[in-house]
Structures are given as C-alpha cells and as structure tokens.
Amino acid sequence: MAIDNVLIDINRKNDCVLNPVMNGLSDHDAQLITLKKISLKPSTKHFKVIRTLDENLLNDFLNKLSYEM
C-alpha cells in the first residue's frame, strides 16, 4: 500500500537525491527527496483522457451503482 506517490520525469532523475529518514514512528522509514533544480514554469504538454462509452459499459456502471446506498 502506498500513502504518497512522487512522480519524476525520468530524464531529470539526476536532478534529485532520495534518502531514507528513520523517524521511529513506524516500521517503515520516511523518504526525503531533495530537488536540485526546480522549474516553476507550467508544462507545455497537454494530456487528454478519452473514455469510450458503449451500452455494455453503461449497463455495468448502472449495475454496480444499484448496489450503493
């Protein structure tokens, strides 16, 4: 189970350092990521997710929805 996820552009993996932090609060160590360069410019890439809906998918959704209070 993951509580937090950090996604980093693989082309910039050398711009950060990841170290464990033993905090004594749990049986899992914390992780500290240090970013060497931070760019606050908005991304020029645009992503669009398109989901194709058909009658079978709609019926499946309605069926699962019928089990909810």
Backbone bond lengths (Angstrom), bond angles and torsions (degrees), N, CA, C in turn:
res aa  C-N    CA-C-N  psi(-1)  N-CA   C-N-CA  omega(-1)  CA-C   N-CA-C  phi
1 M - - - 1.442 - - 1.524 108.66 -
2 A 1.308 116.65 134.25 1.456 121.93 179.04 1.519 109.37 -111.02
3 I 1.323 116.93 130.09 1.459 120.84 177.75 1.530 109.37 -84.81
4 D 1.299 116.50 -48.16 1.462 121.54 -179.93 1.519 108.94 -128.33
5 N 1.308 115.49 147.70 1.454 121.13 176.09 1.517 107.98 -124.49
6 V 1.319 115.94 140.50 1.453 121.66 175.12 1.523 106.49 -122.45
7 L 1.319 115.56 123.50 1.459 120.96 179.57 1.521 108.51 -107.38
8 I 1.313 115.27 130.98 1.461 121.06 -177.24 1.528 108.46 -128.34
9 D 1.309 116.08 135.72 1.461 121.48 175.76 1.530 108.26 -59.13
10 I 1.320 117.37 121.41 1.467 121.56 -175.58 1.530 112.04 -60.47
11 N 1.327 117.33 -24.48 1.467 120.12 177.89 1.529 111.70 -72.91
12 R 1.346 117.07 -13.20 1.460 120.76 -178.44 1.519 112.13 -115.28
13 K 1.335 117.19 18.32 1.462 120.35 -175.72 1.526 113.41 -62.50
14 N 1.317 118.45 -21.64 1.467 120.82 178.27 1.528 112.25 -82.55
15 D 1.352 116.66 -3.32 1.463 121.12 179.74 1.525 112.16 -92.04
16 C 1.337 117.28 9.73 1.459 119.00 179.71 1.524 110.30 -143.68
17 V 1.322 114.82 158.37 1.456 121.84 178.34 1.525 106.77 -127.68
18 L 1.323 117.05 132.74 1.457 122.33 -179.72 1.522 109.06 -116.09
19 N 1.325 116.46 126.81 1.459 121.69 -178.95 1.523 110.31 -132.26
20 P 1.345 117.08 144.99 1.470 119.12 174.03 1.524 110.10 -75.89
21 V 1.337 115.81 148.87 1.453 122.10 176.52 1.523 107.11 -126.65
22 M 1.320 117.06 114.51 1.461 121.22 179.70 1.515 108.57 -84.23
23 N 1.336 116.50 107.69 1.459 120.07 -175.03 1.525 113.21 -101.65
24 G 1.317 119.58 -9.07 1.441 122.74 177.88 1.524 114.67 69.20
25 L 1.323 117.66 9.37 1.459 121.00 -179.14 1.518 112.97 -93.00
26 S 1.306 117.38 -17.02 1.450 120.29 -173.82 1.516 109.04 -153.86
27 D 1.320 115.66 177.09 1.458 118.88 176.73 1.526 111.14 -85.06
28 H 1.327 116.97 5.13 1.467 122.10 177.00 1.520 109.15 -118.24
29 D 1.308 116.45 141.54 1.455 120.75 176.59 1.524 109.84 -81.30
30 A 1.320 115.98 151.49 1.459 121.42 172.61 1.527 107.79 -79.80
31 Q 1.304 116.66 166.16 1.460 121.91 177.34 1.523 108.47 -122.21
32 L 1.322 116.67 134.89 1.458 122.28 177.05 1.521 107.85 -114.48
33 I 1.325 116.23 122.05 1.463 120.15 177.17 1.525 107.87 -108.77
34 T 1.318 116.18 128.34 1.457 122.49 177.81 1.516 107.51 -110.90
35 L 1.322 115.98 119.84 1.463 121.65 -179.64 1.523 108.89 -93.76
36 K 1.326 116.55 126.80 1.464 120.54 -178.68 1.520 111.58 -79.41
37 K 1.330 116.13 -37.74 1.461 120.88 -179.29 1.521 107.73 -130.19
38 I 1.319 115.70 131.38 1.459 119.89 178.57 1.522 107.98 -121.09
39 S 1.311 115.60 124.94 1.456 121.27 176.86 1.518 107.96 -108.92
40 L 1.309 116.67 121.41 1.454 120.86 -179.29 1.526 111.93 -96.41
41 K 1.322 116.52 9.52 1.459 119.98 177.91 1.525 109.37 -72.69
42 P 1.316 117.59 138.61 1.469 119.04 177.21 1.526 110.72 -66.55
43 S 1.302 114.85 148.22 1.457 120.06 179.90 1.520 110.35 -66.87
44 T 1.322 116.07 142.81 1.467 120.12 177.41 1.523 110.88 -91.00
45 K 1.326 116.07 -6.54 1.452 119.73 179.43 1.526 109.31 -84.96
46 H 1.310 116.28 139.93 1.449 121.97 177.91 1.522 108.11 -120.22
47 F 1.319 115.53 134.12 1.444 120.77 -179.45 1.520 108.93 -116.58
48 K 1.299 115.60 143.74 1.447 120.96 177.91 1.520 108.04 -133.57
49 V 1.319 115.94 129.94 1.460 121.05 176.88 1.522 106.96 -104.96
50 I 1.310 115.19 124.82 1.457 120.66 179.58 1.517 107.88 -117.27
51 R 1.300 115.83 124.13 1.459 121.27 179.36 1.524 108.05 -111.03
52 T 1.307 116.54 122.25 1.449 121.28 179.21 1.526 109.09 -81.24
53 L 1.326 115.83 123.40 1.456 120.83 179.01 1.522 109.14 -104.27
54 D 1.298 115.31 131.33 1.456 119.49 174.48 1.525 108.47 -131.58
55 E 1.307 117.90 177.32 1.460 121.58 -175.52 1.526 111.90 -63.21
56 N 1.329 118.11 -38.32 1.467 121.01 179.55 1.527 111.42 -64.47
57 L 1.313 117.38 -42.97 1.462 121.69 179.22 1.527 110.48 -65.67
58 L 1.323 116.81 -41.64 1.454 121.19 178.67 1.531 110.72 -63.91
59 N 1.324 117.70 -43.84 1.465 121.33 178.37 1.525 111.44 -63.72
60 D 1.323 117.52 -38.74 1.469 121.62 177.28 1.527 110.08 -63.34
61 F 1.323 116.38 -43.71 1.459 121.06 177.99 1.530 111.00 -61.14
62 L 1.325 117.11 -47.53 1.460 120.84 -179.78 1.524 111.41 -63.07
63 N 1.320 117.40 -37.27 1.445 121.04 177.88 1.545 110.56 -63.71
64 K 1.310 116.96 -48.15 1.468 120.74 179.23 1.530 111.06 -65.45
65 L 1.318 116.73 -35.57 1.462 120.84 178.88 1.530 110.87 -66.06
66 S 1.309 117.64 -31.31 1.466 121.34 -178.12 1.540 111.51 -66.75
67 Y 1.325 118.55 -19.94 1.463 121.92 178.24 1.527 112.54 -83.23
68 E 1.324 117.52 -10.55 1.460 121.51 -178.92 1.519 110.88 -86.44
69 M 1.332 116.38 149.65 1.473 121.81 178.53 1.512 110.46 -76.34
